[in-house]
Amino acid sequence: MATLGRLAGLPDPPSVLVVDNGSRDGTPAAVRDRFPAVDLLELGRNRGAAARNIGLRAVDVPYVALCDDDSWWAPDALPRAVAVLRSVPRLAVVAARVLVGPGEALDPVCALMARSPLPVEAGLPGPRVLGFVACGAVVRRDAVLEVGGFDERYEIGGEESRLALDLARAGWWLAYAPDVVAHHHPERRAGASARTRRARAARNDLWTAWLRRPLHVALRRSPAILVAAGAVAPQATLAAMRGARWVARERGTLPRAAEDEARLVDRLG
């Protein structure tokens, strides 16, 4: 409700579609009651990140600003993002500068994107990147759907990396835009919930490496992914192995130029 209120308060309020991921807390009724102008799609079950695909298919507009239930856009962010997307036809994703929590700390992914070794092409607001934070991304709808969008098997946690590589594989650009700002105030996670989220993110990173990178690169990256996962590494490994069959079946590496750029980005850590 707070997020919808902030979006409604923007100087030029955008049209908003809420995709409800099978919530059981009365959210759909509250949206209909308090925000009758908002479109609502009730999925009936949790589709994870793939719920965004359903939202993208349900609208008929060229550009969509993704937004989670705990994030919102700064007043001038959306016009700036749309202007860039209109001026650069090859651009699929404008990755915003995401400020986290009441202290407005820069999201660590954004700190990495700001240091991207990929070039700033003509018309772009910042360097090209091979990743983004989903709750702070404005996307070219047709480009995302063209490559299949977010994979439902990934659920939530690191699902952006796979989509970023799929876009690069298809010849699309992604760019970091530090002057396009999103705010993100996530709930604090602790205990089993936090461990599950870390394990899922590591599993997804393993899947992405084996799906889209050459075998020797996937072999090299896998230990680093598991070291970063820490105590949940065994859980992440088992979960990743359960997807081995479909990963092998759907495996398709990047074109040489995109793989070369991915290796440059790998060096950032």
C-alpha positions in Angstrom: 0.0 0.0 0.0 2.9 2.4 0.8 4.5 1.6 -2.6 1.2 2.3 -4.5 0.8 5.5 -2.6 4.3 6.7 -3.6 3.7 5.8 -7.2 0.4 7.6 -7.2 2.2 10.7 -5.8 4.7 11.0 -8.7 4.4 14.3 -10.6 3.1 12.5 -13.7 1.7 9.3 -12.2 2.2 6.2 -14.4 -0.4 3.6 -15.2 0.2 0.8 -12.6 -0.4 -2.9 -12.9 -0.2 -5.0 -9.7 0.5 -8.7 -10.3 -0.4 -10.5 -7.1 1.8 -13.6 -6.6 -0.8 -15.7 -4.8 -0.9 -13.6 -1.6 -3.1 -14.7 1.3 -3.1 -11.5 3.3 -5.9 -9.6 1.7 -3.7 -7.6 -0.6 -6.0 -7.8 -3.7 -9.0 -6.6 -1.8 -7.0 -3.7 -0.3 -5.7 -2.7 -3.7 -9.2 -2.6 -5.1 -10.5 -0.7 -2.2 -7.8 1.9 -1.8 -6.5 2.2 -5.4 -9.4 1.6 -7.8 -7.5 3.1 -10.7 -4.8 0.4 -10.4 -5.1 -2.7 -12.7 -4.9 -5.9 -10.8 -3.9 -9.4 -11.9 -4.4 -12.2 -9.3 -2.3 -15.3 -10.2 -3.6 -17.5 -7.4 -0.1 -19.0 -6.8 3.4 -17.8 -6.4 5.1 -17.6 -9.8 8.3 -15.9 -8.4 10.1 -13.6 -10.8 8.1 -15.0 -13.7 5.1 -13.1 -12.5 6.8 -10.1 -14.2 6.5 -11.9 -17.5 2.7 -12.1 -17.0 2.6 -8.4 -16.2 4.6 -7.6 -19.3 2.3 -9.6 -21.5 -0.8 -8.0 -20.0 0.1 -4.5 -21.1 0.4 -2.9 -24.5 3.1 -0.3 -24.0 6.8 -0.1 -25.3 8.4 0.5 -21.9 7.7 -0.9 -18.4 9.2 0.1 -15.1 9.5 -2.9 -12.9 8.7 -2.3 -9.2 8.6 -4.7 -6.2 6.2 -4.3 -3.3 9.0 -2.7 -1.3 10.4 -0.3 -3.9 9.4 2.8 -5.7 10.7 5.4 -8.2 12.1 8.9 -7.7 10.0 11.7 -9.2 12.1 12.3 -12.3 13.3 8.7 -12.8 10.7 7.4 -15.3 10.8 10.3 -17.8 14.6 10.1 -17.9 14.6 6.3 -18.5 12.0 6.5 -21.3 14.0 9.3 -23.0 17.1 7.1 -23.1 15.1 4.0 -24.4 13.5 6.1 -27.1 16.9 7.5 -28.3 18.8 4.2 -28.3 16.8 1.5 -30.2 19.3 -1.2 -29.2 18.9 -0.6 -25.5 16.7 -3.2 -23.6 17.2 -2.3 -19.9 17.9 1.0 -18.1 19.4 -0.1 -14.8 18.7 2.5 -12.1 20.8 3.6 -9.2 19.0 1.8 -6.4 19.2 3.4 -2.9 18.5 0.9 -0.1 16.8 1.5 3.2 16.3 4.6 5.3 20.0 5.4 5.1 19.8 5.4 1.2 22.8 3.2 0.9 23.9 2.3 -2.7 22.9 -1.2 -3.6 26.1 -3.3 -4.0 25.1 -4.4 -7.5 24.8 -0.8 -8.5 28.3 -0.1 -7.1 29.6 -2.9 -9.4 27.6 -1.6 -12.4 29.1 1.9 -11.9 32.6 0.3 -12.3 31.6 -1.7 -15.4 34.5 -2.1 -17.8 32.1 -2.0 -20.8 32.1 1.2 -22.9 29.6 4.0 -22.7 28.1 4.0 -26.1 26.6 7.1 -27.8 23.4 8.2 -26.2 23.7 6.0 -23.1 23.6 7.6 -19.6 26.4 5.4 -18.3 28.3 2.2 -19.0 26.9 -0.8 -20.6 26.4 -3.6 -18.1 25.5 -7.3 -17.9 23.2 -7.2 -14.9 20.7 -5.1 -13.1 18.5 -5.0 -10.0 14.9 -6.0 -11.1 13.1 -3.6 -8.7 15.1 -0.7 -10.2 14.9 -1.5 -14.0 13.0 0.1 -16.8 12.7 -2.3 -19.7 11.9 -2.5 -23.4 8.9 -4.8 -23.1 9.3 -6.5 -26.5 13.0 -7.2 -25.9 12.5 -8.9 -22.6 9.6 -11.1 -23.9 11.6 -11.9 -27.1 14.2 -13.7 -25.0 11.7 -15.4 -22.7 11.8 -13.0 -19.7 12.4 -14.3 -16.2 12.7 -18.1 -15.7 10.1 -19.3 -13.3 12.4 -22.1 -12.1 14.7 -19.4 -10.6 12.0 -18.1 -8.3 13.4 -14.9 -6.6 17.1 -14.2 -6.0 19.7 -13.6 -8.7 17.2 -14.1 -11.5 18.4 -11.0 -13.2 21.8 -12.4 -14.3 20.3 -15.0 -16.5 18.0 -12.5 -18.2 20.8 -10.0 -18.7 22.9 -12.7 -20.5 20.0 -13.8 -22.6 19.5 -10.2 -23.7 23.2 -9.8 -24.5 23.1 -13.1 -26.4 20.3 -11.7 -28.6 22.3 -8.5 -29.3 20.6 -6.2 -26.9 22.3 -3.6 -24.6 21.8 -2.9 -21.0 23.1 0.3 -19.4 23.5 1.7 -15.9 21.9 5.1 -15.4 23.0 6.8 -12.2 20.6 9.7 -12.7 17.6 7.3 -12.8 16.9 6.6 -9.1 14.8 3.9 -7.4 14.3 3.4 -3.7 14.3 0.0 -2.1 13.3 -0.7 1.5 13.4 -4.5 1.9 12.3 -6.3 5.0 15.2 -7.6 7.2 15.6 -11.3 6.8 17.0 -13.5 9.5 17.4 -17.2 10.3 16.0 -19.8 7.9 14.5 -17.3 5.6 17.8 -15.5 4.9 19.6 -18.8 4.5 17.1 -20.1 2.0 17.4 -16.9 0.0 21.2 -17.1 -0.1 21.1 -20.7 -1.1 18.6 -20.0 -3.9 20.7 -17.1 -5.2 23.8 -19.3 -5.3 21.9 -22.1 -7.0 20.7 -19.6 -9.6 24.2 -18.3 -10.2 25.4 -21.9 -10.8 22.5 -22.5 -13.2 23.3 -19.3 -15.1 27.0 -20.2 -15.4 26.3 -23.7 -16.7 23.6 -22.5 -19.1 25.3 -19.6 -20.7 29.1 -19.8 -20.2 31.7 -22.0 -21.9 32.4 -25.2 -19.9 35.9 -24.1 -18.7 34.4 -20.8 -17.5 31.6 -22.5 -15.7 34.1 -24.9 -14.0 36.2 -21.9 -12.9 33.2 -19.8 -11.6 31.4 -22.6 -9.7 33.9 -22.8 -6.8 33.8 -19.0 -6.4 30.0 -19.0 -6.3 30.0 -21.7 -3.6 32.7 -20.0 -1.5 30.6 -16.8 -1.6 27.6 -18.8 -0.5 29.3 -19.8 2.7 27.4 -22.1 5.0 24.6 -22.7 2.5 27.0 -24.0 -0.2 26.0 -27.6 0.3 22.3 -26.7 0.1 22.9 -24.6 -3.1 24.9 -27.4 -4.7 22.2 -30.0 -4.1 19.5 -27.7 -5.4 21.6 -26.9 -8.5 22.2 -30.5 -9.3 18.4 -31.2 -9.3 18.2 -29.0 -12.3 21.2 -30.6 -14.1 19.0 -32.3 -16.7 17.1 -29.3 -17.9 20.3 -27.1 -17.8 22.1 -29.6 -20.1 19.1 -29.7 -22.4 18.7 -25.9 -22.6 22.4 -24.9 -22.6 23.4 -22.3 -25.1 26.5 -20.2 -24.7 27.0 -16.5 -25.6 28.4 -15.3 -28.9 32.1 -14.7 -28.8 31.9 -10.9 -28.4 29.3 -11.1 -25.6 31.4 -13.8 -23.8 34.5 -11.6 -24.1 32.5 -8.8 -22.4 31.2 -11.2 -19.7 34.8 -12.1 -18.9 35.7 -8.5 -18.4 32.7 -8.1 -16.0 33.8 -11.3 -14.2 37.0 -9.5 -13.1 34.9 -7.1 -11.0 34.1 -9.9 -8.6 
